[in-house]
Amino acid sequence: MEDPKTNSILDEGNRLFLQGKLREAITYYDKILDENPRHLSSLNNKGYALSKLKDYDNAMKYYDAALEISPDDLSVLINKVSSFRKQGNFDDALSICDEILMNNPKYNIALYHKERILFSMGNFDESVACCDKILDDYPHNGDVLFDKSCNFVMLSRNDEALDLLEYAISQGIQYKIKAKKSKSFEKISDNLRFKKLVL
């Protein structure tokens, strides 16, 4: 049974976290962990806060402690993938994604991380395949449409890339700005259709 006092401390920590007051949030997670070192949410949330502070080594310690208690906790596993990805440790990130997807093949958060990891590794065709799996369920997901478009630029499939970019932009104006800043689109920055799309 969850303790109401613990829940209110956790809520306060999460509120501070959402306000970006990460170090203050950690003090609340620590209050809970001092009483109950195996409190799963506090371990995970402290890990996530440390990861946001770019303290990846310590974040990993908290994720691993949480996974000792609950080895299949998807939230903790995804946070661990995210930390590995930010550190450029793509092999470990990919292997956790694959483990998750073995049991949950339609788990889109894992697919989303996987398509981005594969892109970073230069496996553009495989990344596109992950994008397609997500788009089967969420055909209007702007982030995934944008990522698929980036993959197509890298594969020199420029017309398809621009079709996708146009569709992504129709989902949200932010993809125009993203495309202007994206290294992927530098390759086609002189393309007239690209210039029109990001005007």
NORJO-V827675 format. One record per run of one state. SS is the DSSP state (a for helix, b for strand, c for the rest). FROM is the first residue (numbers start at 1). TO is the last residue. If there is no record, write none. Layout:
# NORJO-V827675
ss->[SS/SS]
from->[FROM/FROM]
to->[TO/TO]
This chain:
# NORJO-V827675
ss->[c/a/c/a/c/a/c/a/c/a/c/a/c/a/c/a/c/a/c/a/c/a/c/a/c/a/c]
from->[1/4/19/22/36/40/53/56/70/74/87/90/104/108/121/124/138/142/155/158/172/174/182/184/189/192/198]
to->[3/18/21/35/39/52/55/69/73/86/89/103/107/120/123/137/141/154/157/171/173/181/183/188/191/197/199]
